Amino acid sequence: MIVYPNAKLNLGLFVTGRRADGYHLLETAFLPIPLVDTLELELQPESGTDRLQLEGAVGADLGAVEDNLVLRAVRALRELVPIPAVILRLKKEIPSGAGMGGGSADASFTLTALRELTGCALTDAELERVALTLGADCPVFIANRPAVARGIGEVLSPLELPQLEGRWLTVVKPQLHISTAEAFRGLLPIAPKGYSIEEVLAAPLEEWRERLVNDFEPSLFPRHPELAALKAALYAAGADFALLTGSGAALYALSAQPLQLDLSPWPGCFHWQTRL
């Protein structure tokens, strides 16, 4: 079986508190987008060992194969249902360290693909619980629909975004890798917003700029000035809305027309554009 795990963007990211175990509480909207990895799965009942073959886009940080989320997803599912050994081949296109959920998508698509391949009867809700053990961004990729997320990312509510239909989406990422742990360590104190993500998203896109914020920007932009410069460049090129996604380092812009960007100040910058 071949599946195509897709990236996501965060339409706003509010840090709303912190649990006793240290996990931060969030309020955000997830938007799946058609930038994809390629994942091939093949059951190998005669073998006793899972194997993963990785191929990365230029500059991708593939990490240690044995600790890859794809293999961890296989092992986590095997704790609930019998699964034979699996050969997995993963080609990465979604940038790593970008805040676009590439690794999380790979893990969750592994779970849903294995459910289909093995015929196991686990529901989406059960797979979401398995996915949460792999990462806070993972559960949203089980249903893989736009959703508002609360808690640490696991409390999901469906979301309609008709105002984005026909808009152009531009994603840029400088040659910079920001780990989630680094981003959370550097968080500045956050004042309550006084409004919800849903309230902002219900307004016209042109009104999002001042209220639909990412609470990582105030701490990450001073440490990585290229992020602030790229965001300014997106607005200068005509974006109606631009924001850092997740804990970075990718930024995105929404616009009525395709953006013409001069990325020469950021050699090697990842650039991707599509119409929604």
Backbone as a ProteinNet text record, in pm:
[ID]
protein_1_A
[PRIMARY]
MIVYPNAKLNLGLFVTGRRADGYHLLETAFLPIPLVDTLELELQPESGTDRLQLEGAVGADLGAVEDNLVLRAVRALRELVPIPAVILRLKKEIPSGAGMGGGSADASFTLTALRELTGCALTDAELERVALTLGADCPVFIANRPAVARGIGEVLSPLELPQLEGRWLTVVKPQLHISTAEAFRGLLPIAPKGYSIEEVLAAPLEEWRERLVNDFEPSLFPRHPELAALKAALYAAGADFALLTGSGAALYALSAQPLQLDLSPWPGCFHWQTRL
[TERTIARY]
83.8	0	88.5	48.5	118.1	20.8	62.5	-18.4	66.4	-1.9	65.2	37	115.3	95.9	114.6	18.8	22.8	60.7	112.2	149.1	24.9	45.3	-60.5	-2.4	-92.1	-56.8	-140.1	-87.6	-163.2	-220.7	-352	-418.2	-432.2	-329.9	-323.8	-276.1	-206.7	-163.9	-156.2	-252.7	-258	-209.7	-115.2	-73.7	-160.3	-243.5	-345.1	-314	-207.6	-174.8	-73.6	-55.5	41.5	-9.6	-1	-44.9	61.6	21.1	114	230.2	208.6	316.3	410.4	388.2	477.4	429.4	331.7	280.3	203.2	224.7	152.8	15.2	-81.9	-216.3	-226.3	-290.4	-292.5	-435.4	-451	-572.3	-526.2	-562.6	-514.1	-610.9	-596.4	-673.2	-575.7	-602.1	-518.4	-580.4	-497.1	-539.9	-452.3	-503.7	-426.1	-403.2	-283.3	-250.8	-188	-195.7	-152.1	-2.7	79.9	224.1	250.1	302.3	297.3	433.3	447.9	549.8	490	573.7	526.3	567.9	469.8	495.4	440.5	527.8	488.7	501.5	398.1	395.7	374.8	451	440.4	450.6	346.5	348.1	441.6	518.4	614	593.9	487.7	457.4	570.9	653.9	761.3	882.3	882.6	995.8	955.8	1054.6	1024.4	1068.4	1114.2	1173.4	1112.8	1070.4	1026.2	1148.4	1132.5	1242.1	1188.7	1268.4	1232.2	1343.5	1306.9	1400.7	1360.5	1455.7	1427.8	1497.1	1421.8	1479.3	1431.6	1525.6	1487.4	1507.9	1426	1451.1	1585.4	1644.1	1773.7	1765.5	1854.7	1857.6	1770.8	1697.9	1609.8	1691.9	1645.5	1707.6	1626.4	1676.7	1599	1609.3	1709.4	1722.5	1759.4	1757.4	1791.6	1675.9	1705.2	1599.9	1525.3	1597.7	1532.9	1438.4	1453.7	1367.5	1264.4	1254.6	1161.5	1017.9	934.3	796.1	717.6	755.9	687	703.2	825.4	847.3	784	788.6	723.9	573.7	514.5	370.9	338.8	421.7	400.2	403.4	503	516.9	400.5	356.4	245.1	117.2	91.1	-29.6	-22	98.2	116.9	87.4	93.2	57.2	-92	-171.6	-316.9	-366.4	-307.9	-355	-233.8	-250.1	-137	-108.6	14	56.4	184.6	190.2	315.4	422.2	542.2	650.4	615	667.5	634	762	767.2	870.7	807.5	873.4	822.4	926.7	880	968.2	909.2	987	937.4	1023.1	958.8	1027.1	976.7	1067.9	1032.2	1033.7	925.8	918.3	880.3	804.8	767	891.5	925.7	1047	1039.1	1152.9	1158.9	1191.7	1159.7	1184.4	1110.8	993.6	921	792.5	743.5	613.9	499.6	526.5	424.9	376.1	422.1	368.4	406.7	518.2	555	573.1	650.2	671	543.4	460.8	333.1	241.4	236.8	153.8	200.9	332.8	387	342.1	348.2	310.5	162.5	77.2	-66.5	-110.8	-51.2	-84.7	-37.8	69.6	111	2.1	-55.7	-162	-284	-330.6	-451.1	-426.3	-306.6	-274.9	-268.3	-207.3	-198.4	-336.1	-423.4	-560.3	-625.5	-606.4	-666.2	-597.4	-463.5	-389.2	-419.8	-434.3	-453.2	-599.7	-688.4	-830.8	-869.5	-788.1	-822.6	-938.7	-1014.7	-1142.6	-1133.3	-1016	-1002.7	-1072.4	-1142.5	-1212.4	-1115.2	-1161.6	-1079.9	-1044.8	-1141.6	-1116.3	-1007.1	-1008.9	-905.4	-770	-767.5	-640.8	-589.6	-679.4	-636.8	-568.8	-618.4	-553.7	-413.8	-398.7	-265.2	-176	-230.1	-152.6	-103.9	-186.3	-147.7	-24.7	-3.7	115.8	241.9	225.6	339.6	371.7	271.4	294.5	163.4	166.2	43.7	-18.5	62.4	10.5	-46.1	-24.3	-58.9	-209.3	-291.4	-432.2	-507.3	-477.1	-553.2	-538.3	-430.1	-407.3	-484.3	-551.9	-632	-754.4	-836	-947.7	-898	-792	-723.3	-817	-888.3	-977	-943.6	-979.1	-960.1	-1028.3	-959.6	-1013.4	-953.5	-1032.2	-979.4	-931.8	-812.4	-754.2	-732.7	-765.4	-739	-671.9	-651.9	-573.2	-428.4	-364.6	-228	-231.8	-353.4	-372.1	-465.7	-515.2	-592.8	-743.9	-791	-934.8	-972.7	-1033.2	-1053.1	-1200.1	-1224.3	-1358.7	-1353.1	-1446.8	-1445.9	-1458.3	-1401.4	-1395.6	-1422.8	-1509.7	-1535.3	-1465.4	-1398.8	-1324.2	-1357.1	-1483	-1520	-1450.2	-1406.6	-1342.9	-1204.2	-1149	-1017.4	-1025.5	-1143.7	-1158.1	-1117	-1026.4	-979.1	-863.6	-829.4	-715.1	-584.1	-481.1	-347.1	-273.1	-207.4	-126.5	19.9	101.8	246.9	314.3	408.1	484.6	632.6	700.8	845.3	911	1032.7	1108.2	1255.8	1319.4	1463.5	1540.7	1668.3	1752.3	1778.5	1677.1	1676.6	1592	1641.9	1567.4	1538.4	1410.3	1371.7	1304.7	1362.5	1300.9	1185.1	1085.9	970.6	1015.6	1110.9	1158.8	1222.4	1302.6	1364.7	1258.9	1157.1	1053.4	977.5	942.1	867.1	952.3	1080.9	1169.2	1176.9	1170.1	1189.2	1062.1	948	821.3	822.4	772	754.3	617.9	600	468.2	360.8	247.5	140.6	17.8	-33.7	-156.5	-277.5	-385.2	-506.8	-559.3	-615.9	-661.3	-796.4	-886.9	-1020.8	-1113.7	-1068.6	-1151.6	-1099.8	-1182.7	-1146.3	-1097.2	-1029.3	-987.3	-1107.9	-1217.9	-1335.9	-1389.6	-1387	-1435.4	-1354.6	-1223.6	-1139.1	-1160.3	-1163.8	-1175.9	-1310.6	-1411.5	-1542	-1543.3	-1443.7	-1434.9	-1372.4	-1389.3	-1322.5	-1171.8	-1109.6	-965.2	-885.1	-929.5	-856.8	-854.2	-938.2	-942.2	-862.3	-799.5	-726.7	-595.7	-536.1	-395.9	-366.1	-450.6	-418.8	-455.7	-546.3	-598.8	-558.5	-535.5	-498.8	-346.4	-295.1	-151.1	-94.5	36.5	109.4	195.4	168.8	236.8	384.8	434	577.6	653.7	584.9	655.6	730.9	673.4	746.5	878.8	891	1017.3	1110.9	1055.5	1140.8	1193	1114.8	1159	1285.3	1297.7	1424.2	1545	1525.6	1637.5	1670.3	1571.7	1591	1534	1607.6	1554.4	1509.1	1561.3	1518.8	1369.9	1314.4	1171.7	1087.9	1122.5	1050.5	1066.9	1187	1212.1	1130.3	1119.2	1039.7	891.2	844.3	703.2	675.8	766.4	751.2	753.5	836.5	844.1	714.2	649.8	521.9	415.4	411.3	314.6	349.2	477.2	518	481.6	477	443.2	292.4	212.4	68	-14.1	43.6	-32.9	-145.6	-260.8	-369.2	-346.8	-277.3	-249.1	-123.3	-35.9	86.6	115.7	173.3	197.2	298.5	368.9	450.9	356.8	391.5	311	376.3	295.4	345.9	453.4	558.2	672.2	783.9	748	844.1	927.4	1006	1049.1	983.1	870.5	803.5	701.4	685.7	581	492.6	369.3	279.2	204.2	151	73	-49.8	-159.5	-282.6	-307.6	-342.9	-357.5	-458.3	-508.1	-604	-535.1	-408	-331.1	-199	-134.7	-3.2	95.5	178.2	277.4	405.3	462.1	592.5	696	775.7	869.7	1013.3	1091.6	1235.6	1299.2	1342.1	1399	1551.2	1610.9	1756.8	1825.7	1763.7	1831.3	1839.4	1764.9	1762.7	1796.9	1924.1	1964.8	1919.7	1869.2	1825.5	1691	1619.3	1488.8	1389	1317.9	1212.2	1095.5	1037	927.2	826.9	701.2	596	468.1	394.3	273.5	165.2	40	-71.2	-197.8	-299.7	-430.6	-519.9	-586.5	-668.5	-806
-118.4	0	124.9	223.5	352.2	459.5	539.5	650.3	777	889.9	1019.1	1108.8	1094.9	1178.7	1326.3	1408.3	1550.1	1637.2	1754.5	1851	1920.8	1998.6	2083	2220.1	2317.4	2450.4	2480.8	2568.2	2617.6	2754.3	2762.9	2892.3	2950.8	3023.4	3073.8	2966.7	3008.5	2915.8	2993.4	2967.8	3033.5	2935.7	2976.7	2897.6	2943.4	2852.8	2891.1	2848.8	2772.2	2729.5	2617.2	2557.8	2447.8	2346.8	2218.7	2113.2	2085	2011.7	1978.3	1893.5	1816.2	1731.1	1806.3	1938	2019.2	2044.1	1970.1	1991.8	2123	2197.7	2323.4	2296.9	2376.3	2370.6	2469.7	2427.4	2506.8	2525.2	2624.5	2642.9	2682	2600.5	2624.3	2565	2602.2	2539.8	2473.4	2348.1	2271.5	2275.6	2305.5	2303.9	2205.6	2087.8	1997.2	2061.2	2043.1	2101.3	1993.1	2009	1901.5	1900.5	1924.6	1901	1767.4	1668.6	1531.1	1460.9	1367.3	1263.7	1142.9	1046.2	921.2	805.9	725.6	615.1	485.8	389.3	257	156.4	74.6	-27.2	-163.9	-260.7	-397.8	-493.7	-571.4	-670.5	-785.1	-831.3	-940.3	-1044.9	-1128.7	-1225.4	-1323.4	-1352.3	-1450.3	-1389.9	-1257.7	-1191.6	-1152.9	-1142.5	-1103.8	-963	-888.6	-758	-651.1	-541.8	-426	-355.9	-303.2	-230.5	-102.2	2.6	131.6	180.2	214.6	275	421	510.1	652.7	718.3	806.1	889	1030.7	1125.6	1261.4	1359.4	1463.9	1577.2	1638.7	1713.1	1774.3	1859.2	1834.4	1912.7	1858.4	1749	1695.1	1631.5	1647.4	1584.9	1460.4	1344.3	1222.1	1160.8	1197.8	1147.3	1000.2	942.4	801.7	715.1	621.9	538.5	462.1	405.1	320.4	397.7	530.9	613.1	689.3	661.7	732.5	706.4	808.1	796.3	689.5	663.1	560.2	423.3	388.6	260.8	261	374.8	382.4	363.7	411.2	391.1	242.5	170.7	26.7	-43.4	-10.5	-77.1	-42.2	81.6	122.8	50.2	35.2	-34.9	-183.2	-238.1	-381.1	-414.4	-316.4	-340.8	-366.7	-327	-345.5	-459.6	-475.9	-578.5	-649.3	-777	-849.3	-797.9	-757.7	-707.3	-779.8	-836.2	-898.7	-792.6	-838.6	-745.3	-662.5	-540.8	-447.8	-388.8	-380.9	-303.7	-170.3	-62.6	71.1	147.5	217.6	302.3	442.8	535.5	671.9	771.3	844.5	952.2	1084.9	1164	1290	1405.8	1482.7	1608.6	1723.1	1692.3	1794.2	1832.3	1959.9	1999.4	1959.7	1923.6	1892.9	2019.9	2019	2136.3	2258.2	2235.9	2343.9	2382.5	2297.6	2321.9	2282.7	2193	2151.1	2009.1	1944.9	1815.5	1699.8	1708.5	1600.6	1467	1463.8	1338.4	1286.1	1377.1	1336.8	1276.5	1338.6	1284.9	1146.3	1128.3	997.7	891.1	923.7	827.6	793.2	894.5	869.1	798.2	832	761.2	615.9	590.6	452.1	376.3	439.2	374.3	344	443.5	420.7	322.5	324.3	229.6	86.7	70.4	-63.6	-114.7	-24.7	-67.6	-128.1	-63.6	-114	-241.4	-244.9	-360.8	-487	-470.5	-587	-616	-521.3	-543	-534.5	-471.9	-460.9	-362.3	-380.3	-309.4	-185.3	-127.7	-9	110.6	186.7	306.3	423.2	532	653.2	701.5	697.8	744.7	661.3	530.8	445	473.9	494.7	528.6	664.5	758.6	890	875.4	783.7	762.7	703	612.6	559	670.8	750.6	858.9	957.9	985.8	1082.8	1037.2	906.7	857.6	885.6	917	942.7	1091.2	1177	1320.7	1395.9	1518.7	1596.4	1635.7	1644.5	1679.9	1559.7	1440	1320.5	1294.7	1311.7	1272	1339.6	1465.5	1534.9	1468.4	1394.3	1332.1	1200.7	1154	1032.3	1061.7	1159.5	1201.9	1291.6	1366.5	1448.8	1552.2	1623.7	1731.1	1857.1	1976	2096.8	2082	2125.8	2108.2	2210.7	2249.5	2326.3	2226.8	2250.8	2161.3	2235.7	2168.8	2222.2	2114	2142.2	2051.8	2061.3	1946.3	1946.7	1919.8	1925.3	1902.5	1788.1	1722.3	1600.1	1622.1	1737.4	1764.6	1836.8	1763.6	1812.7	1841.7	1953.8	1991.1	2021.7	1966.5	1992.7	2141.4	2182.4	2324	2340.5	2435.9	2471.2	2602.8	2608.7	2728.8	2767.3	2798.3	2829.8	2953.4	3045.2	3168.6	3144.1	3022.9	2993	2933.6	2894.1	2831.7	2930.2	2885.6	2968.3	3060.6	3069.4	3152	3083.6	3165.2	3111.6	3097.5	2983.9	2955.5	2951.8	3025.4	3026.2	2984	2891.1	2845.4	2870.2	2928.5	2949.7	2901.7	2850.8	2807.4	2831.8	2914.3	2934.6	2810.1	2808.7	2695.7	2704.1	2668.3	2681.2	2568.2	2500.3	2391.9	2433.2	2440.9	2474.5	2352.6	2298.7	2184.5	2233.1	2146	2180.6	2210.4	2131.3	2152.4	2290.5	2330.5	2463.2	2572.3	2557.8	2660.5	2674.3	2562.4	2568.6	2622.1	2587.7	2638.8	2790.4	2849.8	2993.2	3075.1	3011.9	3084.5	3198.8	3313.5	3427.5	3418.5	3487.9	3488	3537.7	3468.4	3497	3549.8	3664	3718.6	3650.1	3628.5	3569.1	3653.8	3587.4	3658.4	3726.8	3662.5	3718	3682.7	3597.5	3551.7	3415.7	3343.2	3208.3	3208.4	3100.3	3079.5	3084.4	3019.8	3015.5	3155.5	3243.5	3380.7	3450.6	3435.8	3502.3	3441.7	3309	3242.1	3268	3305.8	3337.8	3474.2	3556.9	3690.4	3681.1	3784.9	3785.8	3773.8	3710.2	3685.2	3813	3922.5	4048.6	4101.3	4045	4088.9	3997.6	3893.7	3798.8	3855.3	3948.7	3985.9	4024.1	4101.6	4150.9	4053.2	3958.9	3875.2	3728.4	3680.9	3540.7	3529.2	3517.7	3524.5	3385.9	3377.1	3258.2	3300.2	3243	3286.1	3249.9	3176.1	3148.7	3262.7	3345.1	3449.2	3547.2	3596.7	3695.2	3644.1	3514	3460	3413.5	3360.4	3306.4	3414.2	3516.9	3617.9	3691.5	3732.1	3797.2	3703.9	3573.7	3479.2	3440.3	3449.9	3411.7	3523.6	3631.7	3749.9	3721.3	3616.2	3585.3	3550.6	3498.9	3467.2	3594.7	3694.4	3821.6	3886.7	3876.6	3936.6	3867.5	3734.6	3662	3694	3707.9	3743.7	3881.2	3975.4	4109.1	4102.6	4014.7	4001	3945.2	3854.7	3799.6	3909	3993.4	4103.3	4205	4232.8	4328.3	4279	4146.7	4088.6	4083.6	4119.6	4126.3	4027	3960.9	3865.2	3936	3870.5	3919.2	3877.2	3764.4	3713.7	3629.6	3645.1	3565.5	3532.4	3414.2	3370.7	3256.3	3245.9	3128.5	3011.2	2891.6	2774.6	2690.7	2641.5	2560.5	2633.9	2561.9	2622.4	2656.8	2669.6	2711.8	2593.7	2620.4	2749.1	2789.4	2728.4	2767	2876.4	2964.4	3065.5	3044.4	3091.7	3078.3	3209.3	3224.7	3343.2	3299.8	3371.5	3352.9	3479.9	3464.6	3581.1	3552.8	3660	3645.5	3604	3642	3611.2	3544.9	3471.8	3415	3525.6	3499	3597.5	3581.2	3694.2	3695.4	3739.6	3644.9	3670.9	3672.2	3766	3765.1	3699.9	3575.3	3500.3	3499.3	3584	3586	3620.3	3698.6	3721.3	3596.3	3490.8	3368	3249.4	3231.3	3121.1	2986	2902.7	2769.6	2767.4	2878.7	2885.7	2792.4	2711.9	2627.6	2716.3	2691.1	2773.3	2683	2693.1	2607.9	2689.2	2671.5	2751.6	2666.8	2687.8	2616.2	2697.7	2660.3	2723.4	2629.4	2682.1	2600.6	2574.7
0	0	0	-79	-79.4	-34	62.4	112.1	108.2	121.5	105.2	225.5	331.3	450	415.1	453.4	418	537.6	505.5	609.5	664	768.9	824.8	853.3	865.2	913.7	1036.6	1121.6	1236.5	1202.8	1199.5	1184.6	1324.9	1366.6	1503.3	1599.1	1703.2	1807.3	1938	2026.2	2156.6	2262.3	2344.6	2460.3	2577.6	2630.1	2728.4	2870.7	2891.5	3026.9	3025.8	3141.8	3153.1	3254.4	3219.3	3309.9	3415.1	3517	3625.1	3575.8	3465.6	3413.7	3320.5	3305.2	3223.9	3082.5	3033.7	2898.9	2892	2785.2	2766.2	2705.2	2748.5	2693.1	2578.5	2469.7	2347.8	2297	2214.9	2136.2	1996.7	1897.9	1762.7	1662.4	1537.1	1429.5	1333.9	1304.5	1211.8	1073	974.5	834.8	758.1	720.2	634	497.3	442.2	312.1	223.6	88.7	-1.9	-33.4	66.1	54.4	123.1	49.7	99.6	97.4	190.6	184.3	112.7	79.9	19.8	109.9	151.3	244.4	185.5	168	118.5	232.3	248.9	354.7	292.6	337.9	287.9	405.5	428.4	536.2	499.1	598.7	578.4	687.4	675.1	781.8	809.8	706.8	726.7	797.8	812.5	877.9	1019.7	1105.6	1242.9	1276.2	1176.8	1203.9	1115	1175.5	1098.1	1039	917.9	854.9	792.2	802.8	746	654.4	532.7	437.3	419.3	440.2	435.4	317.3	253.6	148.5	174.4	181.4	217.4	105.2	107.4	20.3	57.9	-32.6	-6.8	119.9	212.2	334.3	445.2	420.1	523.5	634.8	756.5	873.1	905.5	863.9	878.2	1017.1	1092.9	1228.5	1230	1350.5	1367.7	1319.1	1229.4	1171.4	1279.7	1374.6	1474.5	1565.9	1571.4	1655.7	1574.3	1445.4	1359.2	1404.7	1396.4	1441.3	1365.9	1241.6	1164.6	1231.7	1269	1338	1476	1544.7	1675.6	1663.6	1553.6	1531.4	1513.3	1437.9	1420.5	1555.7	1636.6	1767	1859.4	1855.8	1942.5	1904.1	1774.1	1730.9	1763.7	1756.1	1783.5	1929.8	2017	2157	2174	2075	2083.3	1996.9	1878	1784.5	1724.8	1688.6	1628.7	1487.9	1464.4	1334	1294.6	1174.6	1130.8	1108.3	1081.2	1051.1	927.1	924	817.1	757.3	624.8	556	517.4	553.7	523.4	443.2	341.6	260.9	263.6	315.4	337.6	261.6	171.6	100.5	155	209.5	274.5	175.5	177.1	104.5	197.6	302.6	400.3	480.2	488.2	561.5	708.5	764.6	907.1	984.6	1115.1	1197.6	1148.3	1087.2	1020.9	1092.3	1183.9	1244.6	1153.6	1057.9	961.5	984.8	1091.5	1130.6	1042.1	969.9	878.5	946.7	1053.7	1126	1188	1239.6	1299.1	1194.2	1076.1	967.3	926.6	912.9	876.5	976.8	1104.3	1208.9	1200.8	1189	1188.7	1061.2	947	824.3	831.5	904.8	928	1002.6	1105.4	1182.8	1096.6	1019.3	940	825.9	768.7	662.2	716	831.6	890.7	932.3	976.6	1006.8	883	768.7	644.6	597.3	604.4	555.6	636.7	767.3	854.8	881.8	848	872.8	1018.7	1101.3	1243.2	1260	1367.1	1381.9	1469.4	1483.9	1568.4	1505.3	1588.6	1540.8	1529.7	1467.2	1461.2	1602	1691.8	1828.7	1895.5	1871.7	1930	1866.6	1735.5	1671	1718.2	1743.1	1794.4	1930.4	2012.3	2143.6	2126.2	2030.8	2002.1	1948.4	1857.1	1796.6	1900.7	2001.7	2104.6	2182.3	2193.8	2263	2182.3	2053.7	1966.5	1955.6	1976.8	1968.6	1971.9	2024.5	2040	1907	1799.5	1667	1592.5	1642.8	1565	1551.5	1657.5	1644.2	1530.3	1498.6	1394.7	1258.3	1235.9	1105.3	1087.9	1192.3	1176.5	1090	1128.9	1043.5	930.9	956.4	855.7	793.6	880.3	836.9	916.5	865.2	944.9	1080.8	1185.3	1319.4	1414.4	1513	1625.5	1729.4	1783.5	1883	2014	2122.5	2256.4	2340.3	2468.1	2551	2507	2487.4	2433.1	2282.3	2226.8	2084.7	2054.8	2161.5	2143	2146.8	2194	2199.9	2071	1978.8	1842.3	1814.5	1747.2	1703.4	1554.5	1474.9	1330	1299.7	1187.5	1151.8	1002.8	969.2	830	799	684	645.2	501	472.2	333.9	278.6	369.6	321.7	263.1	282.3	225.6	84.7	42.7	-88.8	-198.2	-283	-393.5	-358.2	-230	-189.7	-229	-245.7	-270.4	-138.3	-123.4	-4.8	-44.6	27.2	6.2	135.5	126.9	243.9	217.1	314.3	305.1	434.1	420.6	538.8	512.5	594.8	576.5	617.1	589.2	629.8	780.1	852.8	998.5	1052.9	1154.8	1219.2	1362.7	1397.9	1535.6	1597.6	1701.2	1768.5	1854.7	1870.4	1954.2	2096.6	2147.1	2284.3	2299.2	2200.3	2204.1	2208	2123.5	2115.4	2246.2	2307.1	2432.8	2547.5	2547.7	2654.3	2651.6	2533.5	2521.4	2529.9	2551.2	2553	2654.2	2612	2701.6	2770	2883.3	2948.2	2851.7	2851.7	2756.2	2830.3	2785.8	2844.5	2781.1	2859.1	2800.9	2685.5	2586.6	2467.1	2487.3	2561.3	2576.3	2462	2371.5	2260.2	2215.5	2141.5	2098.9	1954.7	1919.6	1780.7	1687.6	1727.9	1641.6	1612	1711.9	1689.9	1581.4	1585.7	1486.9	1349	1341	1211.5	1145.2	1223.1	1165.5	1098	1127	1067.5	928.7	845.5	714.9	729.7	633.4	637.6	661.6	604	615.8	758.7	847.2	987	1080	1024	1108.3	1161.9	1091.2	1114.4	1258.8	1323.7	1457.1	1568.3	1539.7	1647.3	1636.3	1513.8	1495.6	1502	1621.6	1644.6	1672.5	1668.3	1711.3	1829.4	1945.9	2068.2	2071.5	1971.6	1963.8	1895.4	1818.9	1745.2	1834.9	1946.3	2026.9	2083.2	2104.4	2156.4	2045.3	1936.2	1830	1735.5	1708.2	1611.5	1656.8	1783.4	1823.2	1813	1835.9	1829.4	1685.9	1597.8	1457.6	1370.6	1352.3	1281.3	1138.8	1077.1	942	934.5	1044.8	1046.4	1036.9	1116.3	1110.5	973.6	916.1	785.6	676.7	683.7	585.5	598.8	721.1	740.4	680.8	704.3	646.3	493.7	438.1	292.8	235.4	307.8	262.4	256.9	359.4	357.6	247.8	231.3	128	-12.4	-28.8	-159.1	-183.9	-83	-103.2	-25	75.4	155.1	231.1	237.9	323.3	468.3	485.8	620.4	613.9	713.4	720.8	865.6	888.8	1026.9	1028.5	1140.8	1169.3	1195	1147.1	1176.8	1285.8	1378.4	1488.2	1564.2	1598.4	1667.1	1569.1	1437.8	1336.1	1285.8	1180.3	1130.1	998.6	959.8	836.4	864	764.8	767.3	645.2	655.5	542.1	521.3	400.4	366.2	288.4	309.1	234	154.8	28.1	-58	-168.1	-228.9	-338.6	-467.9	-484.1	-603.4	-563.2	-655	-622.3	-585.7	-487.2	-444.1	-525.5	-565.1	-631.3	-528.1	-481.8	-373.1	-423.1	-371.9	-393.6	-271.7	-287.9	-175.8	-178.7	-260.6	-270	-137.7	-45.9	82.5	170.1	131.6	212.3	123.2	89.8	1.2	57.5	-31.6	10	77.2	76.8	141.9	72.1	148.6	94	54.3	-62.8	-113.6	-182.4	-144.8	-200.7	-208.1	-318	-337.9	-403.7	-361.2	-420.7	-402.2	-476.5	-460.3	-378.4	-279.7	-191.2	-252.5
[MASK]
++++++++++++++++++++++++++++++++++++++++++++++++++++++++++++++++++++++++++++++++++++++++++++++++++++++++++++++++++++++++++++++++++++++++++++++++++++++++++++++++++++++++++++++++++++++++++++++++++++++++++++++++++++++++++++++++++++++++++++++++++++++++++++++++++++++++++++++++++++

